Amino acid sequence: MTARTAWRLAAATLLLASVSAMANDTPAAPPANASIDEIQQYCSNVVDPARDRRYLMQKQDLEKLKADVDVRMKALEERRNEYQDWLKRRNDFIDKARDDLVEMYKNIKPIDAAPRLAEVDVYVAAAILMKLPPRLSGQILSKMDPAKVAKLTALISSAADTPAKKG
């Protein structure tokens, strides 16, 4: 046996001894003066426990990943519920202005509609203005008190914001 072969056997023995230590239930490393048959027998005895240990580590990693995915899925589900709630509130808000009421305001001159809308609940007024044609809404807003216009504009703008934009 050459020095190179002996060196390889010693390195293999050390490597297998370290794998053996990880597996906990494998036999002790063969002595340094062991024959090739003993080393091969040792290697064959170490293979199954080392493979089992590797599978156990992979299983633990997969369980950690699954737990992370479950946490993320829960967060996504909460976010989806939040968006559905926002959409329902938005649709309810828009439905406050029934079509027949909107038709009535379509037929009123902007100069006459502005003071009337100024007296209505701010949510109802904003919903009506959202359902009116933009040109008519603009004409009505131009005839209203600037403070009331600011409130209506903020309300209409916030109705268009999604929960993600609001923070």
C-alpha positions as a Markdown table, in Angstrom:
| # | Residue | x | y | z |
|---|---|---|---|---|
| 1 | Met | 0.0 | 0.0 | 0.0 |
| 2 | Thr | 1.4 | 3.4 | -1.0 |
| 3 | Ala | 1.6 | 6.4 | 1.2 |
| 4 | Arg | -1.1 | 8.1 | -0.9 |
| 5 | Thr | -3.5 | 5.3 | -0.3 |
| 6 | Ala | -2.8 | 5.2 | 3.4 |
| 7 | Trp | -3.4 | 9.0 | 3.5 |
| 8 | Arg | -6.8 | 8.5 | 1.7 |
| 9 | Leu | -7.8 | 5.8 | 4.1 |
| 10 | Ala | -6.9 | 7.9 | 7.1 |
| 11 | Ala | -8.9 | 10.9 | 5.7 |
| 12 | Ala | -11.9 | 8.6 | 5.0 |
| 13 | Thr | -11.7 | 7.2 | 8.5 |
| 14 | Leu | -11.7 | 10.7 | 10.0 |
| 15 | Leu | -14.6 | 11.8 | 7.8 |
| 16 | Leu | -16.6 | 8.7 | 8.7 |
| 17 | Ala | -15.9 | 9.2 | 12.4 |
| 18 | Ser | -17.3 | 12.7 | 12.2 |
| 19 | Val | -20.4 | 11.5 | 10.4 |
| 20 | Ser | -20.7 | 8.8 | 13.1 |
| 21 | Ala | -20.6 | 11.3 | 15.9 |
| 22 | Met | -23.5 | 13.2 | 14.2 |
| 23 | Ala | -25.6 | 10.0 | 13.9 |
| 24 | Asn | -25.2 | 9.2 | 17.7 |
| 25 | Asp | -26.2 | 5.6 | 17.3 |
| 26 | Thr | -23.4 | 4.4 | 15.0 |
| 27 | Pro | -20.4 | 2.3 | 16.0 |
| 28 | Ala | -17.2 | 4.0 | 17.1 |
| 29 | Ala | -14.6 | 4.7 | 14.5 |
| 30 | Pro | -12.2 | 1.9 | 13.6 |
| 31 | Pro | -8.7 | 2.0 | 14.9 |
| 32 | Ala | -6.1 | 3.7 | 12.8 |
| 33 | Asn | -4.4 | 0.3 | 12.0 |
| 34 | Ala | -7.7 | -1.3 | 10.8 |
| 35 | Ser | -7.7 | -3.4 | 7.6 |
| 36 | Ile | -9.5 | -2.3 | 4.4 |
| 37 | Asp | -12.2 | -4.9 | 5.1 |
| 38 | Glu | -12.9 | -3.5 | 8.5 |
| 39 | Ile | -13.0 | 0.0 | 7.1 |
| 40 | Gln | -15.5 | -1.0 | 4.4 |
| 41 | Gln | -17.6 | -2.8 | 7.0 |
| 42 | Tyr | -17.6 | 0.3 | 9.2 |
| 43 | Cys | -18.6 | 2.5 | 6.2 |
| 44 | Ser | -21.5 | 0.2 | 5.4 |
| 45 | Asn | -22.6 | 0.3 | 9.0 |
| 46 | Val | -22.5 | 4.1 | 9.1 |
| 47 | Val | -24.4 | 4.8 | 5.8 |
| 48 | Asp | -27.9 | 4.1 | 7.1 |
| 49 | Pro | -27.7 | 6.1 | 10.3 |
| 50 | Ala | -26.1 | 9.0 | 8.4 |
| 51 | Arg | -28.9 | 8.9 | 5.8 |
| 52 | Asp | -31.5 | 8.8 | 8.6 |
| 53 | Arg | -29.9 | 11.8 | 10.3 |
| 54 | Arg | -29.9 | 13.7 | 7.0 |
| 55 | Tyr | -33.5 | 12.9 | 6.4 |
| 56 | Leu | -34.4 | 14.0 | 9.9 |
| 57 | Met | -32.6 | 17.4 | 9.4 |
| 58 | Gln | -34.4 | 17.9 | 6.1 |
| 59 | Lys | -37.7 | 17.1 | 7.7 |
| 60 | Gln | -37.1 | 19.7 | 10.4 |
| 61 | Asp | -36.2 | 22.3 | 7.8 |
| 62 | Leu | -39.4 | 21.5 | 5.9 |
| 63 | Glu | -41.5 | 21.8 | 9.1 |
| 64 | Lys | -40.0 | 25.2 | 9.7 |
| 65 | Leu | -40.7 | 26.3 | 6.2 |
| 66 | Lys | -44.3 | 25.0 | 6.5 |
| 67 | Ala | -44.8 | 27.0 | 9.7 |
| 68 | Asp | -43.5 | 30.1 | 7.9 |
| 69 | Val | -45.9 | 29.6 | 5.0 |
| 70 | Asp | -48.8 | 29.1 | 7.4 |
| 71 | Val | -48.0 | 32.4 | 9.1 |
| 72 | Arg | -47.9 | 34.2 | 5.7 |
| 73 | Met | -51.1 | 32.6 | 4.6 |
| 74 | Lys | -52.8 | 33.8 | 7.7 |
| 75 | Ala | -51.6 | 37.3 | 7.1 |
| 76 | Leu | -52.8 | 37.2 | 3.5 |
| 77 | Glu | -56.2 | 35.9 | 4.6 |
| 78 | Glu | -56.5 | 38.8 | 7.1 |
| 79 | Arg | -55.5 | 41.3 | 4.3 |
| 80 | Arg | -58.1 | 39.8 | 2.0 |
| 81 | Asn | -60.8 | 40.2 | 4.7 |
| 82 | Glu | -59.7 | 43.8 | 5.2 |
| 83 | Tyr | -60.1 | 44.5 | 1.5 |
| 84 | Gln | -63.5 | 42.8 | 1.4 |
| 85 | Asp | -64.7 | 44.9 | 4.3 |
| 86 | Trp | -63.4 | 48.1 | 2.7 |
| 87 | Leu | -65.2 | 47.2 | -0.6 |
| 88 | Lys | -68.4 | 46.5 | 1.2 |
| 89 | Arg | -68.2 | 49.8 | 3.1 |
| 90 | Arg | -67.4 | 51.7 | -0.1 |
| 91 | Asn | -70.3 | 50.1 | -2.0 |
| 92 | Asp | -72.7 | 50.8 | 0.9 |
| 93 | Phe | -71.5 | 54.4 | 0.9 |
| 94 | Ile | -72.2 | 54.8 | -2.8 |
| 95 | Asp | -75.6 | 53.1 | -2.5 |
| 96 | Lys | -76.7 | 55.8 | -0.1 |
| 97 | Ala | -77.4 | 58.0 | -3.0 |
| 98 | Arg | -80.2 | 56.2 | -4.7 |
| 99 | Asp | -80.6 | 56.6 | -8.4 |
| 100 | Asp | -83.9 | 58.5 | -8.2 |
| 101 | Leu | -82.4 | 61.0 | -5.8 |
| 102 | Val | -79.5 | 61.5 | -8.2 |
| 103 | Glu | -81.9 | 62.1 | -11.0 |
| 104 | Met | -83.6 | 64.8 | -9.0 |
| 105 | Tyr | -80.3 | 66.6 | -8.5 |
| 106 | Lys | -79.5 | 66.2 | -12.2 |
| 107 | Asn | -82.6 | 68.3 | -13.0 |
| 108 | Ile | -81.9 | 71.1 | -10.6 |
| 109 | Lys | -79.7 | 74.0 | -11.7 |
| 110 | Pro | -76.2 | 74.0 | -10.1 |
| 111 | Ile | -76.8 | 77.3 | -8.4 |
| 112 | Asp | -80.0 | 75.9 | -6.7 |
| 113 | Ala | -78.5 | 72.5 | -6.0 |
| 114 | Ala | -75.4 | 73.8 | -4.2 |
| 115 | Pro | -77.2 | 75.2 | -1.1 |
| 116 | Arg | -79.4 | 72.2 | -0.8 |
| 117 | Leu | -76.5 | 69.8 | -0.9 |
| 118 | Ala | -74.7 | 71.9 | 1.7 |
| 119 | Glu | -77.5 | 71.2 | 4.1 |
| 120 | Val | -77.6 | 67.4 | 3.5 |
| 121 | Asp | -75.5 | 64.9 | 5.5 |
| 122 | Val | -71.9 | 65.2 | 4.2 |
| 123 | Tyr | -71.8 | 61.4 | 3.3 |
| 124 | Val | -75.1 | 61.6 | 1.4 |
| 125 | Ala | -73.9 | 64.7 | -0.4 |
| 126 | Ala | -70.6 | 63.1 | -1.4 |
| 127 | Ala | -72.4 | 60.0 | -2.6 |
| 128 | Ile | -74.7 | 62.1 | -4.7 |
| 129 | Leu | -71.9 | 64.1 | -6.2 |
| 130 | Met | -70.0 | 60.9 | -7.0 |
| 131 | Lys | -73.0 | 59.6 | -9.0 |
| 132 | Leu | -73.6 | 62.8 | -10.9 |
| 133 | Pro | -71.8 | 63.5 | -14.1 |
| 134 | Pro | -68.4 | 65.1 | -13.4 |
| 135 | Arg | -69.2 | 68.3 | -15.2 |
| 136 | Leu | -72.4 | 68.9 | -13.2 |
| 137 | Ser | -70.7 | 67.9 | -9.9 |
| 138 | Gly | -68.0 | 70.5 | -10.6 |
| 139 | Gln | -70.6 | 73.2 | -11.3 |
| 140 | Ile | -72.4 | 72.4 | -8.1 |
| 141 | Leu | -69.1 | 72.4 | -6.1 |
| 142 | Ser | -68.2 | 75.8 | -7.6 |
| 143 | Lys | -71.3 | 77.3 | -6.1 |
| 144 | Met | -70.8 | 75.9 | -2.6 |
| 145 | Asp | -69.0 | 77.2 | 0.5 |
| 146 | Pro | -65.2 | 76.4 | 0.2 |
| 147 | Ala | -65.1 | 74.8 | 3.6 |
| 148 | Lys | -68.0 | 72.4 | 2.7 |
| 149 | Val | -66.3 | 71.7 | -0.7 |
| 150 | Ala | -63.1 | 70.8 | 1.2 |
| 151 | Lys | -64.9 | 68.3 | 3.4 |
| 152 | Leu | -66.8 | 66.8 | 0.4 |
| 153 | Thr | -63.6 | 66.6 | -1.6 |
| 154 | Ala | -61.7 | 64.9 | 1.2 |
| 155 | Leu | -64.6 | 62.4 | 1.7 |
| 156 | Ile | -64.8 | 61.6 | -2.0 |
| 157 | Ser | -61.1 | 61.2 | -2.2 |
| 158 | Ser | -60.9 | 58.9 | 0.8 |
| 159 | Ala | -63.7 | 56.7 | -0.6 |
| 160 | Ala | -61.4 | 56.0 | -3.6 |
| 161 | Asp | -58.4 | 55.1 | -1.4 |
| 162 | Thr | -57.8 | 51.4 | -0.7 |
| 163 | Pro | -56.8 | 50.2 | 2.8 |
| 164 | Ala | -53.2 | 49.8 | 1.6 |
| 165 | Lys | -53.0 | 53.5 | 0.5 |
| 166 | Lys | -54.4 | 54.6 | 3.9 |
| 167 | Gly | -51.6 | 52.8 | 5.7 |
